Amino acid sequence: MKLLEMKNVKKSFEELEVLKGISLEVNQGEVVAIIGPSGGGKSTLLRCATTLVPINSGLIKIGGDTLVETDDNGVTHYADKKSLAHIRSKFGLVFQNFNLFPHFSVRRNITEALIHVHKKSREEANRICDELLVKMGLEDKGDSYPCNLSGGQQQRVSIARALAANPEILFFDEPTSALDPELTKGVLRVIRGLADEKMTMVIVTHEMSFARDVADRIIFMDGGLIVEEGPAAELINNPKNERTKSFLAGY
């Protein structure tokens, strides 16, 4: 089953064309890593897929439901408010800079949306939170505040928050870019564990060895285009496109 489908997605910021017609599919249980130079459109692609940035034209479906599409007259329509809420419940997004609420405890950061958006009881939300904290190795941090946590711990809380609503697909936007190498290891270990559980994930990353070892498929983007894609190990070890080769030569 296709959990993400994008067809000819275009996005410009004023005169700057950032996505120049992106088409890709991600199947259930698949881990796709997106690599490429800064400014190539990777993060914008994720932001378009997760409704943070509106597209100019194209088609995006999540879990088989149409998020946005451009009709035959060139007019782009998003799903209605109720449908949008349903579609958004199908995905989680983990940012590079954590985006935790600083004035909320770890527990409240994880349970707030469960209670007020997903209408779970407080008891059920706390049960889900406790399970996720154990999964993230943070079982003793529920009452802590983000300022008392390391960057790696904050990112693991962010992952727990994204997992709390049981999404069908998880998006990661450079989840380790704000961390030092030692803290990066813990976060990558968590993501590797999710891959082992067949969680569907799209990961924008600069961690090439991680992408090679964990992803099923890698997409190389540059200049707002998909330049090359293929099985992870094959693309990293034996890229076909000259631009991909020159990019990977720096790693």
Summary of the structure (lengths in Angstrom):
residues: 251
radius of gyration: 18.3
end to end distance: 34.0
largest distance: 55.8
contacts: 817
relative contact order: 0.17
helix: 37%
strand: 28%
